[in-house]
Amino acid sequence: MPTEQGLDIKLIWVLALLLIAVAMFVKNKPRMDAVGVIMIAALPFTGIITVEETLIGFSDPNIILIAVLFVLGEGLVRTGVARNIGDWISNKAGGNEVKLLVLLMLAVAGLGSVMSSTAIVAIFIPVVFRICNTTGISPSHLMMPMSFAALISGMMTLISTAPNLVVNSELIRQGEGGFDFFTITPFGLSILFLGILYMLFARKWLPDNADKLGKKNRKPTFKDWIEKYDLKTREYRVQILEGSVLLQSLISEFNHLEESVHLIAVERIDGREAVFIRPSKQMTFLVGDILLLDVRLDKSLLQEVCENLGVELIKLSSGKKYLTSLSQELGMTEAIIPAQSLFVGKTIKEARIRAESGLTVTGLWRGTHAITDEFLDQKLKVGDTILVTGFWEDIKRISQEKDNLVLLHLPSEFDEVIPAANKAPHAIIILTVVVFIMVTGLLPNVHAVILGCLAMGFFRILDMNSAYNSISWKSLVLIVGMMPFSIALQRTGGVEMAANGLLAIVGEKAPWIALGSLFFITAVLGLFISNTATAVLMAPIAIAMAYELELSPYPFAMSVILAASSAFMTPVSSPVNTLVVAPGNYSFGDFIKIGVPFTIIVMIIAVFLIPLILPF
């Protein structure tokens, strides 16, 4: 058995490595996951734990659970569930800022309870921008409430954030039963309610920077290009009727029927779903097909053409203008003609851009103005800008081919394209079944989520590449790298020493003071290192304090969980906050001014509620 002196020396080595890790976290050099790998390599040299023990995190079921939860959350992203909720919020609240704030925080906290809070904020930033553009509300009045709601979402369920699983794993490792799926939920709901009330009051302290943001760095939109190229009266949808002359024609013959009418896409009913089909040379028209057309005729001549062809003019989808209602399938972009382009000196017709790229040229910009009359017959010059319309796949392809066309920029609508928009019901059902299995305990949590991910793949919501890309490997490596510290500190007496030191300060007669101290230290530590690393370090200390006091470990573990998610105080204390700094145009002081009082409120509520729900 090692001597006391040997233990002291080894403890010093462990604490020295821990301080080095914290210093690197604070400096943010190297990156967090690299720090984790460094600690995995360094800890065996202390002689306290073996190499195998430093790598044990890679086989921990909770690490696998965290990884597959990222994948499950990606399914909600790819099906547009989150974005549809954002659109619903906008429709329900109209221009009422109070309703918007309340619904936004409820939606973000609800979704964040079953998927990554960082991913939720990334999804909702463009949603908030869209709402603000429509209503005139400053983004700064909604971005911080959204980030606070995302942090509170970590207090909603056992799986809602990595620190919850880390603390739960430590409880189980020490022979305790662990928390149930909804054990944390009463705390999260209470704090969310207070958070909404607080932000309704504190929003007056937030900057009003709607004018500053303006359109400075905004991506162009379809609407911008519609106005720039004067396209408002150009786009139509027509439906093929019984007896139409088009039923005897191949699609390749359509543009020869009328020079001023060009076919962009065919909308065809397949079962119960409408699908968009790229026109191909040998495809035939069917009764009921809807054709999206680019038309350079006045309304009276167009009506005559429709009668001759046996088609009926219908409104654009949902009464919306131009392509805005079809932007999940079809898009547009500007491209410039470079000096080496083979299109130089040719008209758009002669260049056969449609045949080469699958895209229809719908506009030409030369110098300082758009050419609208007979632009298809204009000879292209170096530096001309053309507007092309078609399927996103074709647009992405020309972005990689820079010989004949150089893509200038993709519109903001491109960022909102949902890869599996028609699979939203499947994703919701899968998520519901997974949560039901986890709540009822029919299968272990990690098994249930793996089955959910396989179901996502079976229904083609995800493929393997998107699944791998959705996982935050940086977070996983960080957790695995910091987990051995828990073992090392326990073996060297560091955990017991820290617990005894805290108890010596706060005393043993008032356990609620110990709860508050744990919360305070965890929250402050979270200002400098990630909340996941904080949970790894503080969980064993919290449990040791409970054992020293001969009390239940669950209230103390819950204090760490709630504090780890209370990263409200600075813009760098959580990636969730960092994401909204630029969109909200916030300063460091804005977070301190709003976040510090709210963190104190959460600490008071936590210390009051924890003993009531989880008795000592």
C-alpha positions as CSV (number, residue, x, y, z in Angstrom):
1,M,0.0,0.0,0.0
2,P,1.4,3.4,-0.9
3,T,2.7,5.6,1.9
4,E,1.0,8.9,3.0
5,Q,4.0,10.8,1.5
6,G,3.6,8.8,-1.8
7,L,-0.1,9.7,-1.9
8,D,0.7,13.4,-1.3
9,I,3.2,13.5,-4.1
10,K,0.8,11.8,-6.5
11,L,-2.0,14.1,-5.5
12,I,0.2,17.1,-6.2
13,W,1.0,15.6,-9.7
14,V,-2.7,15.2,-10.4
15,L,-3.6,18.7,-9.2
16,A,-0.8,20.1,-11.3
17,L,-2.1,18.4,-14.4
18,L,-5.6,19.6,-13.6
19,L,-4.4,23.2,-13.2
20,I,-2.6,22.9,-16.5
21,A,-5.8,21.6,-18.2
22,V,-7.8,24.5,-16.7
23,A,-5.2,27.0,-17.8
24,M,-5.4,25.7,-21.3
25,F,-9.2,25.8,-21.2
26,V,-9.1,29.4,-20.1
27,K,-6.6,30.4,-22.8
28,N,-8.4,28.3,-25.3
29,K,-5.1,27.0,-26.7
30,P,-4.9,24.3,-27.8
31,R,-8.6,23.5,-28.5
32,M,-10.6,21.6,-25.9
33,D,-10.5,18.2,-27.4
34,A,-6.7,18.4,-27.8
35,V,-6.5,19.2,-24.1
36,G,-8.5,16.0,-23.5
37,V,-6.0,13.9,-25.5
38,I,-3.1,15.5,-23.7
39,M,-4.5,14.5,-20.4
40,I,-5.1,11.0,-21.6
41,A,-1.5,10.8,-22.5
42,A,-0.2,12.5,-19.3
43,L,-2.2,10.9,-16.5
44,P,-0.6,7.4,-16.7
45,F,2.8,9.0,-15.9
46,T,1.5,9.8,-12.4
47,G,1.4,6.1,-11.7
48,I,-2.1,6.4,-10.2
49,I,-4.1,5.1,-13.2
50,T,-3.2,2.8,-16.1
51,V,-3.4,3.6,-19.8
52,E,-6.4,1.3,-20.0
53,E,-8.2,3.3,-17.3
54,T,-7.6,6.6,-19.0
55,L,-9.3,5.1,-22.1
56,I,-12.2,3.6,-20.2
57,G,-14.5,6.5,-21.2
58,F,-14.5,5.3,-24.8
59,S,-16.4,2.2,-23.6
60,D,-18.7,4.1,-21.3
61,P,-22.4,3.7,-22.3
62,N,-23.1,7.3,-21.5
63,I,-20.4,8.5,-24.1
64,I,-22.1,6.3,-26.7
65,L,-25.5,7.7,-25.6
66,I,-24.3,11.3,-26.0
67,A,-23.0,10.5,-29.5
68,V,-26.2,8.9,-30.8
69,L,-28.3,11.7,-29.3
70,F,-26.5,14.1,-31.6
71,V,-27.5,11.8,-34.5
72,L,-31.2,11.7,-33.3
73,G,-31.2,15.5,-33.0
74,E,-29.9,15.7,-36.6
75,G,-32.9,13.9,-37.8
76,L,-35.1,16.7,-36.4
77,V,-32.9,19.2,-38.2
78,R,-33.0,17.5,-41.5
79,T,-36.7,17.1,-41.5
80,G,-37.3,20.8,-40.6
81,V,-39.2,20.1,-37.4
82,A,-37.5,22.9,-35.6
83,R,-37.8,25.4,-38.5
84,N,-41.5,24.6,-38.9
85,I,-42.0,25.4,-35.2
86,G,-40.2,28.7,-35.8
87,D,-42.6,29.5,-38.6
88,W,-45.6,28.5,-36.4
89,I,-44.3,30.9,-33.7
90,S,-44.1,33.7,-36.2
91,N,-47.6,33.1,-37.4
92,K,-49.1,32.8,-33.9
93,A,-47.4,35.8,-32.4
94,G,-47.6,38.2,-35.3
95,G,-45.7,41.3,-34.5
96,N,-46.3,41.1,-30.7
97,E,-42.8,41.1,-29.1
98,V,-44.1,39.7,-25.8
99,K,-45.8,36.7,-27.5
100,L,-42.8,36.1,-29.7
101,L,-40.4,36.0,-26.7
102,V,-42.7,33.7,-24.7
103,L,-43.3,31.2,-27.6
104,L,-39.7,31.3,-28.7
105,M,-38.4,30.4,-25.2
106,L,-40.9,27.7,-24.8
107,A,-40.2,26.2,-28.2
108,V,-36.4,26.3,-27.8
109,A,-36.5,24.8,-24.2
110,G,-38.9,22.1,-25.4
111,L,-36.8,21.0,-28.4
112,G,-33.6,21.4,-26.4
113,S,-34.9,18.8,-24.0
114,V,-34.4,16.1,-26.5
115,M,-31.6,17.4,-28.7
116,S,-28.4,19.5,-28.6
117,S,-29.0,23.0,-27.3
118,T,-26.2,24.3,-29.5
119,A,-27.8,22.8,-32.5
120,I,-31.2,24.3,-31.5
121,V,-29.7,27.8,-31.3
122,A,-27.9,27.4,-34.7
123,I,-31.3,26.3,-36.2
124,F,-33.3,29.2,-34.7
125,I,-30.9,32.1,-35.5
126,P,-32.1,32.4,-39.1
127,V,-35.7,31.8,-37.8
128,V,-35.3,34.8,-35.4
129,F,-33.8,36.9,-38.2
130,R,-36.7,36.0,-40.5
131,I,-39.2,37.0,-37.7
132,C,-37.3,40.3,-37.1
133,N,-37.2,41.2,-40.7
134,T,-41.0,40.7,-40.9
135,T,-41.9,42.5,-37.7
136,G,-39.2,45.1,-37.3
137,I,-38.2,43.9,-33.9
138,S,-34.6,44.2,-33.0
139,P,-32.8,40.8,-33.1
140,S,-31.0,41.7,-29.8
141,H,-34.4,41.5,-28.0
142,L,-34.8,37.9,-29.0
143,M,-31.4,36.3,-29.4
144,M,-30.3,36.4,-25.7
145,P,-33.7,35.1,-24.4
146,M,-33.3,32.3,-27.0
147,S,-29.8,31.4,-25.7
148,F,-31.0,31.5,-22.1
149,A,-33.9,29.1,-23.0
150,A,-31.5,26.8,-24.7
151,L,-29.3,26.7,-21.6
152,I,-32.5,26.0,-19.4
153,S,-33.4,23.2,-21.8
154,G,-30.4,21.3,-20.3
155,M,-32.5,21.2,-17.1
156,M,-35.5,19.5,-18.7
157,T,-34.6,15.8,-19.1
158,L,-31.8,13.4,-18.2
159,I,-30.6,13.3,-21.8
160,S,-30.9,17.0,-22.6
161,T,-27.3,17.9,-22.1
162,A,-24.0,16.0,-21.6
163,P,-23.3,17.2,-18.0
164,N,-26.6,15.5,-16.8
165,L,-25.3,12.2,-18.2
166,V,-21.9,12.7,-16.8
167,V,-23.2,13.3,-13.2
168,N,-25.7,10.4,-13.6
169,S,-22.8,8.2,-14.7
170,E,-20.8,9.1,-11.6
171,L,-23.8,8.3,-9.4
172,I,-24.1,4.8,-11.0
173,R,-20.3,4.3,-10.8
174,Q,-20.4,4.9,-7.0
175,G,-23.2,2.3,-6.6
176,E,-26.2,4.6,-6.6
177,G,-29.3,4.1,-8.7
178,G,-29.0,7.2,-11.0
179,F,-31.7,9.6,-11.9
180,D,-34.9,8.8,-13.9
181,F,-35.6,10.4,-17.2
182,F,-37.8,13.2,-15.8
183,T,-36.3,13.6,-12.3
184,I,-34.8,16.9,-13.4
185,T,-37.9,18.2,-15.2
186,P,-39.7,19.9,-12.2
187,F,-36.6,22.1,-11.7
188,G,-36.3,22.9,-15.4
189,L,-39.9,23.9,-15.7
190,S,-39.8,26.1,-12.7
191,I,-36.6,27.8,-13.9
192,L,-38.0,28.2,-17.4
193,F,-41.1,29.9,-16.0
194,L,-38.9,32.3,-14.0
195,G,-36.6,32.8,-17.0
196,I,-39.5,33.9,-19.2
197,L,-40.8,36.4,-16.5
198,Y,-37.2,37.6,-16.0
199,M,-36.5,38.2,-19.7
200,L,-39.9,40.0,-20.2
201,F,-38.6,42.4,-17.5
202,A,-34.9,42.5,-18.4
203,R,-35.3,42.9,-22.2
204,K,-35.5,46.7,-21.6
205,W,-31.8,46.5,-20.6
206,L,-30.9,44.8,-23.9
207,P,-29.6,47.0,-26.7
208,D,-31.9,48.0,-29.5
209,N,-29.7,47.6,-32.6
210,A,-32.2,47.0,-35.4
211,D,-30.9,49.9,-37.3
212,K,-27.2,49.0,-36.8
213,L,-27.6,45.5,-38.2
214,G,-29.6,46.7,-41.2
215,K,-28.7,44.9,-44.4
216,K,-24.9,45.2,-43.9
217,N,-23.9,41.6,-44.1
218,R,-27.2,40.1,-45.1
219,K,-27.2,37.5,-47.8
220,P,-29.3,38.3,-50.9
221,T,-32.8,36.7,-51.0
222,F,-35.1,35.7,-53.8
223,K,-37.0,38.9,-53.2
224,D,-33.9,41.0,-53.8
225,W,-33.3,39.3,-57.1
226,I,-36.9,39.5,-58.1
227,E,-36.8,43.2,-57.8
228,K,-33.3,43.6,-59.2
229,Y,-34.1,41.7,-62.4
230,D,-37.8,42.8,-62.6
231,L,-39.2,39.2,-62.5
232,K,-42.5,39.9,-60.7
233,T,-44.7,39.1,-63.7
234,R,-42.6,36.4,-65.2
235,E,-43.2,33.2,-63.2
236,Y,-46.4,31.1,-63.6
237,R,-47.7,27.6,-62.9
238,V,-49.9,25.8,-65.3
239,Q,-51.7,22.5,-65.0
240,I,-52.1,20.1,-68.0
241,L,-55.7,19.2,-68.8
242,E,-57.3,16.3,-70.5
243,G,-56.8,16.6,-74.3
244,S,-53.8,18.9,-74.0
245,V,-51.5,18.8,-77.1
246,L,-48.6,18.5,-74.6
247,L,-49.7,14.9,-73.8
248,Q,-48.4,13.9,-77.2
249,S,-45.1,15.7,-76.8
250,L,-41.8,14.9,-75.1
251,I,-40.6,17.5,-72.6
252,S,-37.6,18.1,-74.8
253,E,-40.0,19.5,-77.4
254,F,-41.7,22.0,-75.0
255,N,-39.5,24.9,-75.5
256,H,-39.8,24.7,-79.2
257,L,-43.6,25.1,-79.0
258,E,-43.2,28.7,-77.8
259,E,-39.9,30.5,-77.7
260,S,-40.9,32.9,-75.0
261,V,-42.0,30.2,-72.5
262,H,-39.4,28.1,-70.7
263,L,-40.0,25.1,-68.5
264,I,-38.1,25.2,-65.2
265,A,-39.6,22.1,-63.4
266,V,-42.5,19.7,-63.4
267,E,-44.5,19.2,-60.2
268,R,-46.1,15.7,-60.3
269,I,-48.3,13.9,-57.7
270,D,-46.6,10.7,-56.6
271,G,-49.0,8.9,-54.2
272,R,-50.0,11.5,-51.7
273,E,-46.9,13.7,-52.1
274,A,-46.1,16.3,-54.7
275,V,-42.6,15.8,-56.1
276,F,-40.5,18.1,-58.3
277,I,-39.0,16.6,-61.4
278,R,-36.1,17.9,-63.4
279,P,-37.2,18.0,-67.1
280,S,-35.4,15.3,-69.1
281,K,-35.4,14.9,-72.9
282,Q,-37.3,11.6,-73.0
283,M,-39.9,12.4,-70.3
284,T,-43.5,12.7,-71.3
285,F,-46.2,14.9,-69.8
286,L,-49.1,13.4,-67.8
287,V,-52.6,14.7,-67.1
288,G,-52.5,16.8,-63.9
289,D,-48.8,17.7,-64.2
290,I,-48.1,21.2,-63.0
291,L,-45.4,23.1,-64.9
292,L,-43.4,25.9,-63.4
293,L,-42.7,28.3,-66.3
294,D,-40.6,31.4,-66.9
295,V,-42.7,33.5,-69.3
296,R,-41.7,36.5,-71.4
297,L,-45.2,37.3,-72.7
298,D,-47.8,39.7,-71.6
299,K,-50.9,38.3,-69.8
300,S,-53.2,38.3,-72.8
301,L,-50.7,36.5,-75.1
302,L,-50.0,34.0,-72.3
303,Q,-53.7,33.2,-71.9
304,E,-53.9,32.6,-75.6
305,V,-50.9,30.2,-75.5
306,C,-52.4,28.3,-72.6
307,E,-55.7,27.8,-74.5
308,N,-53.7,26.6,-77.5
309,L,-51.7,24.1,-75.4
310,G,-54.6,22.9,-73.3
311,V,-53.3,24.0,-70.0
312,E,-54.8,26.0,-67.1
313,L,-53.2,28.9,-65.3
314,I,-53.1,28.3,-61.6
315,K,-51.7,30.3,-58.7
316,L,-48.2,29.8,-57.3
317,S,-48.2,27.5,-54.2
318,S,-50.1,28.8,-51.3
319,G,-50.6,32.1,-53.1
320,K,-47.0,33.1,-52.6
321,K,-45.0,34.9,-55.2
322,Y,-42.3,33.6,-57.5
323,L,-40.2,30.8,-56.1
324,T,-40.4,31.6,-52.4
325,S,-43.0,28.8,-51.8
326,L,-40.8,26.3,-53.7
327,S,-37.5,27.1,-52.2
328,Q,-37.0,23.6,-50.7
329,E,-36.6,22.2,-54.1
330,L,-35.8,25.0,-56.5
331,G,-33.5,28.0,-56.1
332,M,-31.7,30.7,-58.0
333,T,-28.3,32.3,-57.9
334,E,-26.2,34.9,-59.6
335,A,-23.1,33.9,-61.7
336,I,-20.6,36.0,-63.5
337,I,-19.0,35.3,-66.9
338,P,-15.2,35.0,-66.5
339,A,-12.7,35.9,-69.1
340,Q,-11.9,32.3,-70.0
341,S,-15.6,31.3,-70.4
342,L,-16.7,29.6,-73.6
343,F,-19.9,31.6,-73.4
344,V,-18.2,34.9,-74.1
345,G,-19.4,36.3,-77.5
346,K,-22.4,33.9,-77.6
347,T,-26.0,34.7,-76.9
348,I,-27.7,32.9,-74.0
349,K,-29.6,30.8,-76.6
350,E,-26.3,29.9,-78.4
351,A,-24.4,29.2,-75.2
352,R,-27.0,26.4,-74.4
353,I,-26.6,27.1,-70.7
354,R,-29.7,25.1,-69.9
355,A,-28.3,22.0,-71.7
356,E,-24.9,22.4,-70.0
357,S,-26.0,23.1,-66.4
358,G,-29.7,22.1,-66.2
359,L,-30.4,25.7,-65.1
360,T,-32.7,28.3,-66.8
361,V,-31.3,31.8,-67.4
362,T,-33.9,34.2,-66.1
363,G,-32.0,37.5,-65.9
364,L,-29.0,39.4,-67.3
365,W,-27.2,42.3,-65.5
366,R,-24.7,44.4,-67.3
367,G,-22.9,47.3,-65.8
368,T,-25.4,49.1,-63.5
369,H,-28.7,47.8,-64.8
370,A,-30.7,44.7,-65.8
371,I,-31.4,44.0,-69.4
372,T,-35.0,43.0,-69.6
373,D,-35.9,43.2,-73.3
374,E,-34.8,40.3,-75.5
375,F,-32.0,39.5,-73.1
376,L,-31.7,35.9,-74.5
377,D,-30.5,37.4,-77.7
378,Q,-27.8,39.6,-76.1
379,K,-24.2,38.5,-76.7
380,L,-22.5,37.7,-73.4
381,K,-19.5,39.8,-72.3
382,V,-16.8,39.3,-69.8
383,G,-18.2,40.5,-66.4
384,D,-21.8,40.1,-67.3
385,T,-23.9,38.6,-64.4
386,I,-26.7,36.2,-65.2
387,L,-29.4,35.0,-62.9
388,V,-30.0,31.3,-63.2
389,T,-33.0,29.3,-61.8
390,G,-33.3,25.5,-61.2
391,F,-32.7,22.7,-58.8
392,W,-30.4,23.2,-55.9
393,E,-28.3,20.2,-56.9
394,D,-27.5,21.9,-60.3
395,I,-26.7,25.1,-58.5
396,K,-24.3,23.4,-56.2
397,R,-22.7,21.7,-59.1
398,I,-21.9,24.9,-61.0
399,S,-20.5,26.4,-57.8
400,Q,-17.7,23.8,-58.1
401,E,-17.1,24.4,-61.9
402,K,-15.5,27.8,-62.4
403,D,-14.5,27.7,-66.0
404,N,-17.6,29.0,-67.7
405,L,-19.5,30.4,-64.8
406,V,-18.3,31.7,-61.4
407,L,-21.0,31.6,-58.7
408,L,-21.2,35.0,-56.9
409,H,-23.2,34.0,-53.8
410,L,-25.9,31.7,-52.6
411,P,-29.1,33.3,-51.3
412,S,-30.3,33.1,-47.7
413,E,-32.9,30.6,-48.8
414,F,-30.2,28.1,-49.5
415,D,-29.3,28.0,-45.7
416,E,-32.9,26.9,-45.0
417,V,-33.1,24.0,-47.4
418,I,-34.3,20.9,-45.5
419,P,-32.9,17.7,-46.9
420,A,-35.8,15.5,-45.7
421,A,-38.7,17.9,-45.4
422,N,-41.3,15.2,-46.2
423,K,-40.0,12.9,-43.4
424,A,-41.0,15.2,-40.5
425,P,-43.8,12.9,-39.3
426,H,-41.5,9.9,-39.3
427,A,-38.9,11.8,-37.2
428,I,-41.5,12.9,-34.7
429,I,-42.9,9.4,-34.3
430,I,-39.4,7.9,-33.9
431,L,-38.5,10.4,-31.3
432,T,-41.7,9.8,-29.4
433,V,-41.2,6.1,-29.4
434,V,-37.6,6.5,-28.2
435,V,-38.6,8.8,-25.3
436,F,-41.4,6.4,-24.4
437,I,-39.0,3.5,-24.2
438,M,-36.5,5.5,-22.1
439,V,-39.2,6.8,-19.7
440,T,-40.7,3.3,-19.2
441,G,-37.3,1.6,-19.0
442,L,-38.3,-1.1,-21.5
443,L,-34.7,-1.0,-22.8
444,P,-31.5,0.7,-21.6
445,N,-31.3,4.3,-22.7
446,V,-28.4,3.8,-25.1
447,H,-30.1,0.8,-26.7
448,A,-33.3,2.8,-27.3
449,V,-31.5,5.7,-28.9
450,I,-29.4,3.4,-31.2
451,L,-32.6,1.8,-32.4
452,G,-34.0,5.3,-33.0
453,C,-31.0,6.2,-35.1
454,L,-31.4,3.0,-37.1
455,A,-35.0,3.9,-37.7
456,M,-34.0,7.3,-39.0
457,G,-31.7,5.6,-41.4
458,F,-34.3,3.1,-42.5
459,F,-36.7,5.9,-43.4
460,R,-33.9,7.7,-45.2
461,I,-34.0,10.7,-42.9
462,L,-30.3,10.3,-42.4
463,D,-27.5,8.5,-44.2
464,M,-24.2,7.4,-42.6
465,N,-22.3,10.5,-43.7
466,S,-24.8,12.9,-42.2
467,A,-24.9,10.8,-39.0
468,Y,-21.2,10.9,-38.6
469,N,-21.0,14.6,-39.4
470,S,-23.7,15.4,-36.8
471,I,-21.7,14.1,-33.9
472,S,-19.7,16.6,-31.9
473,W,-16.5,14.6,-31.7
474,K,-14.8,17.5,-29.9
475,S,-17.2,17.2,-27.0
476,L,-16.9,13.4,-26.8
477,V,-13.1,13.5,-26.7
478,L,-13.1,16.3,-24.1
479,I,-15.4,14.2,-21.8
480,V,-13.3,11.1,-22.3
481,G,-10.1,13.0,-21.6
482,M,-11.4,14.6,-18.4
483,M,-13.1,11.5,-17.0
484,P,-9.9,9.9,-15.7
485,F,-9.4,12.9,-13.3
486,S,-12.4,11.7,-11.3
487,I,-10.7,8.3,-10.7
488,A,-7.3,9.8,-10.1
489,L,-8.6,12.4,-7.6
490,Q,-10.5,9.7,-5.7
491,R,-7.5,7.4,-5.4
492,T,-5.2,10.1,-4.2
493,G,-7.8,11.5,-1.7
494,G,-8.3,14.7,-3.7
495,V,-12.1,14.4,-3.8
496,E,-12.3,13.7,-0.1
497,M,-10.0,16.6,0.6
498,A,-12.1,19.0,-1.5
499,A,-15.3,17.8,0.1
500,N,-13.9,18.2,3.6
501,G,-12.5,21.6,2.7
502,L,-15.9,22.8,1.5
503,L,-17.6,21.4,4.6
504,A,-15.1,23.1,6.8
505,I,-16.1,26.4,5.2
506,V,-19.8,26.0,5.1
507,G,-20.3,23.8,8.2
508,E,-22.2,20.5,8.6
509,K,-25.3,21.7,10.3
510,A,-27.0,23.4,7.3
511,P,-26.9,21.1,4.2
512,W,-28.7,23.7,2.2
513,I,-25.7,26.0,2.6
514,A,-23.5,23.1,1.2
515,L,-25.9,22.9,-1.8
516,G,-25.6,26.6,-2.5
517,S,-21.8,26.4,-2.2
518,L,-21.7,23.5,-4.6
519,F,-23.9,25.5,-7.1
520,F,-21.8,28.6,-6.7
521,I,-18.4,26.9,-7.2
522,T,-19.7,24.8,-10.2
523,A,-21.2,28.0,-11.8
524,V,-18.0,30.0,-11.3
525,L,-15.8,27.2,-12.6
526,G,-18.1,27.0,-15.6
527,L,-17.0,30.6,-16.5
528,F,-13.5,29.3,-17.3
529,I,-13.9,25.7,-18.5
530,S,-16.7,23.9,-20.3
531,N,-19.8,22.9,-18.3
532,T,-19.1,19.2,-19.2
533,A,-15.6,19.3,-17.8
534,T,-17.0,21.1,-14.7
535,A,-19.5,18.3,-14.2
536,V,-16.8,15.7,-14.5
537,L,-14.8,17.4,-11.7
538,M,-17.6,18.5,-9.4
539,A,-19.8,15.3,-9.5
540,P,-17.5,13.2,-7.3
541,I,-16.9,16.1,-4.9
542,A,-20.7,16.5,-4.5
543,I,-21.3,12.8,-3.8
544,A,-18.3,12.8,-1.4
545,M,-19.8,15.8,0.5
546,A,-23.1,13.9,0.8
547,Y,-21.4,10.8,2.2
548,E,-19.4,12.9,4.7
549,L,-22.7,14.5,5.9
550,E,-24.4,11.0,5.8
551,L,-27.1,12.4,3.5
552,S,-28.6,11.3,0.2
553,P,-26.2,12.1,-2.7
554,Y,-29.1,12.9,-5.1
555,P,-29.7,16.5,-3.9
556,F,-26.0,17.3,-4.1
557,A,-25.7,15.7,-7.6
558,M,-28.7,17.7,-8.7
559,S,-27.1,21.0,-7.5
560,V,-24.1,20.3,-9.9
561,I,-26.4,19.4,-12.8
562,L,-28.4,22.7,-12.4
563,A,-25.3,24.8,-11.9
564,A,-23.6,23.3,-14.9
565,S,-26.4,24.5,-17.2
566,S,-26.5,27.9,-15.6
567,A,-23.9,29.4,-17.9
568,F,-25.7,32.7,-18.3
569,M,-23.0,35.1,-17.1
570,T,-20.6,35.6,-20.0
571,P,-20.7,35.1,-23.8
572,V,-17.8,32.6,-23.6
573,S,-19.2,30.4,-20.8
574,S,-21.1,28.3,-23.3
575,P,-21.2,27.8,-27.1
576,V,-24.9,28.6,-26.9
577,N,-24.1,32.1,-25.8
578,T,-21.2,32.5,-28.2
579,L,-23.4,31.7,-31.1
580,V,-25.8,34.7,-30.5
581,V,-23.1,37.4,-29.8
582,A,-22.7,38.5,-33.4
583,P,-26.4,38.1,-34.5
584,G,-27.5,40.0,-31.5
585,N,-24.6,42.5,-31.6
586,Y,-24.1,42.0,-27.9
587,S,-21.1,43.2,-25.8
588,F,-19.4,41.2,-23.0
589,G,-21.1,43.6,-20.6
590,D,-24.6,42.8,-21.9
591,F,-24.2,39.2,-20.7
592,I,-22.9,40.2,-17.3
593,K,-25.7,42.7,-16.9
594,I,-28.4,40.2,-17.7
595,G,-26.8,36.9,-16.8
596,V,-25.3,37.5,-13.3
597,P,-28.7,38.5,-11.7
598,F,-30.4,35.6,-13.4
599,T,-27.7,33.1,-12.2
600,I,-28.2,34.3,-8.6
601,I,-32.0,33.8,-9.0
602,V,-31.5,30.3,-10.4
603,M,-29.2,29.4,-7.5
604,I,-31.7,30.6,-4.9
605,I,-34.5,28.7,-6.6
606,A,-32.3,25.6,-6.8
607,V,-31.4,25.6,-3.2
608,F,-35.0,26.1,-2.2
609,L,-36.5,23.4,-4.5
610,I,-33.9,20.6,-4.4
611,P,-34.6,19.6,-0.8
612,L,-38.4,19.7,-1.4
613,I,-38.2,17.4,-4.4
614,L,-35.1,15.3,-3.5
615,P,-35.1,15.1,0.3
616,F,-31.8,14.9,2.2
